[in-house]
């Protein structure tokens, strides 16, 4: 199926508005453990159910993937990817750095994204070829040129099975960054990390993971704002990439080299990212 993603942006925004209303008005409720230090709240499930039902009515021909309940239907090359509440741990602790992330994937590439941060009153949107916006105003990635002046966000450390092994390259990367960049930040939300690269609030973001529900919306928003978005080796990013690295274009080469050094130091240079 071929479609102009811009035509679906109003539907995506309506879906995210439904989701954000739930996040703003409902308490976390019962917390369900998904694994070691990994959890979902009643709000996560309520949002996913509501958005899936809305999109199944509005776009029945498009597949749907949600973080909590997986694929509920398949489509002809198109798939909605939803993180119903990115930053659940933050939400549980009353930290306002959390939001709804809805992306549209077309044959392994995101083409549309909406990220709503309900407690910060900011909505980020983008569609392929139409640029990126925050609350309707155009946004642009920063013009950072040197790591020494860059603020770089990193993804959360791993929890659960084999967390110690999976965290070795992450900790080594943190050490490498601490010696080179102006500041390191860990916001606890992939959606925020990518949206804030797009908005020029931070200069780069490194996640050694690439779950489609986490990254689909943020990747297209960052790309449309002028960010370079790549995999571990600097190759173009896709939903099947091992990692998600987004930055001001002039920083990408140095970041890829720095990541390679960190992985080599921990014996991960020949392995895919966890």
N, C-alpha and C positions, 0 to 999 in steps of 0.2 A: 504494500500500500504506500502510495506517495501522497503527502499532504503538506500544505504550507502551515507550519507550526503556529504562525501568527494568528491563524483563524481559530485556533483552539485556546489561545491565551485567555479570553474572557471566561470560558468554561473552567479552566484551571484556577483562575482567580476566585470564581464562585465556590469551587470545591474547597479552596484554602480558607475562604471566609467562614464557611461552615465549620471547618476544623478549628480555626482560631477562636471562634465563639465558644466552642467546647472547652478549649484549653483555658480561656479566661474565666469561665464561669463555674467550672467543676473542680472539686478537690481531688487529690490523687486517688482516694479510695483505697481499695485492696491492692496491695503490691504483690505481684507474682514473680517469683524467682525464676529466671531463665538459665541460671548457671552461677558460678562463683562470682559474687559481687556484680551480677548483671540482672537487671530487673525491668519489669514493665508495670505500669499503673493501670487502673481502670480507665484513665483518660487516654492512654495510648490505644487501648482496644476500642474505646468509644469513637475516637477520631477515625481510626482505620475503618471501622464498620460504616460510619456515616459517609466518608469520602468514597469508599468502594461502591456503596449503594447509589450515591449520586452519579458517579462516573459511569456505572453500568447502565443507568438510564440515559444519560446524555451522550455517551460514546460507547455503545455496546460492541462496536467493531474493534475497539482497542483493548489490548490485554491489560492486566493489573497485577502489580507486585507490591505487597506491603511488607514492612519489616516484621510485623508480629505474626502474620498468618500466611506469608508466602504468596505464591501465584494462585489467584482465584479464577482467572480465566486467561486465555491466550489470545493474541491478536495476530493479524497478518503483517508481521514485521514491526508493529508499533506496540509499545508497552508503557503504561503509566508506572512510575516508581515512587512510592510514598514512604517517607519516614514520618509517622504521625506525631511524634514528639521527640525531636532531636535534642538531646541534652536532658534525658529523663532524670539523671542523678541531680542535675542542677535544679530542675523543677521540684523534685522531692524536698530539696533543702531551701526552697524559696529564693534561689538565685535566678535572676531574670534572663539569663543567657540560655534560652531554649526557644524552639520554634518548630513550625511545620514546614516540611520540605517536600515539594511535589515536582517531579521531572517527567518529561516525555522522552522515551528512548526510541530511536528509529534505527534499527539494524545495528545495534551496539554503540550508537552515538547519541548523546543527548541533544535535543533540538529545541526544548522549551523548559523553562524553570520558573517556579514561584517559591520564594522562601518568605514566610511571615514570622516576625518576631513579636508576638502579641503583647509582651510586657515592656517592649521598647517602642512600640507603635511605629515599626518600620516594616515595609514590605518591599522585597526585591523581586524584580521580574526581568525576564529576557526571553526572546525568541530568536531563532537563527536568522541572522541578517538584519535584525531590527535593533541591535544595541541592547544595553542593560540600563535599568532604571531603579531608583529607590524612591518610593512614594511618588512615582510618576516623573521624576527628574532624572535626566541622563547622568550616569556615573562613569568614572574612568579609573583604571588602575593607576597606582603611583608611578612616578618616573625614577624610582630608586635605582641607582647604578652600582652601588658598592655594598657588600655585606656589612661593612663597619657602620653604616648609617641605617641599616634595615631592622625593622621589627618583624620577627618571624614567629608565626604560630605553629605549634606542633600538635599532632593528634594525641589522644589519651594513651597512656601506657596500657598494655594488654592485661586482661584478667582472665581467669578460667584456666582451662587445660593448657599445660606447657607455657604458662605465662612467663616464667623465669627465662626460658629459652627465647621466647618471642620478644622479650623486653631488652635483651642484650643489645641488639642494633639500635633500639630506640634510646637507650641510656647512652650508648656511645655517640649517637647522633646529637643528643642534648649536650654532651661534653664538647663535641666539635663546634657546635653552634655557639655555646657559651664563650668560647675563645675567639669567635670571629664576628658575631653580629652585635648590633647595638643592644637589643633586648630579645628575650624569648618569652612567648606567651602560650598558655594552654587554657583555652576557653571552655573546653568540654563539649563542643558542638561542631561537627564537620560543616554543617550548613552555615553557621556564623563565620567560621574560618574562611570559607570560600567567598561568602558574600562580602566580607570585610576586605579581602584582597581586591575584589571587584570595585569596592567603594573607596579604595585607597587609604583605608584606616590602618591597615597593616600592609607590609610589602611582599610577604610570601607566606605560604602555608605548606607544610609537609605532613602527609599522612601515609604511613607505611601499610595502608589498607585501601580497598576500593570497593566497598559495598554499594551497589547501584542506588539503594534507597538513601544512603548517606550523601552520595556525591553527584547524582544525575543533575539535580536542579542547580547546585552550586557551580558545577563545572561549566555549564552553558552560560550562566550569569557571569562568571569570571572571564570566560573566553570572549563573550560579547562586549565586555568592558575593556578588552585589550590585553588581558593577562595571557601569558604563555602557560599552558597546562600540559604536563608531560608525565610519562611513566618513569620508573627508576633509572633507566638508561638514557633518558632524554628524548625517547621516541614519542610521537604524538599520543595523547591520552585517548583511551576508549573505555567503555564499561567493562572490558575484559582485562584492563591493565592491572598490574600487581599493586601499584601505589598511585597516589594522587599528589602531584606537586604543582602548585599554582603560584605564579609570582610575576612581578614586573619583568618583562622580557629580558632586560639586561642582567638580571640576577640568575637566570636559569642555569647557565653553564657552570657557574661557581657552586650553585647548590647541588647540582648533579654530581660534581666532582667531590664535594664534601660528603655527600651521602655515601658514595662509593668508598671513600676512605673509612667511614664509620663501619660500614658493613664488612669491609675487608678485615678490619681490626678484630671483628668478632666471628670471623669465619663464615659470614653470610654472603660473601661476594659471588658465590656460584649458585646461590639458592634464590628462589623467588621470595619476595617479601611475604611475611606471615599475614 
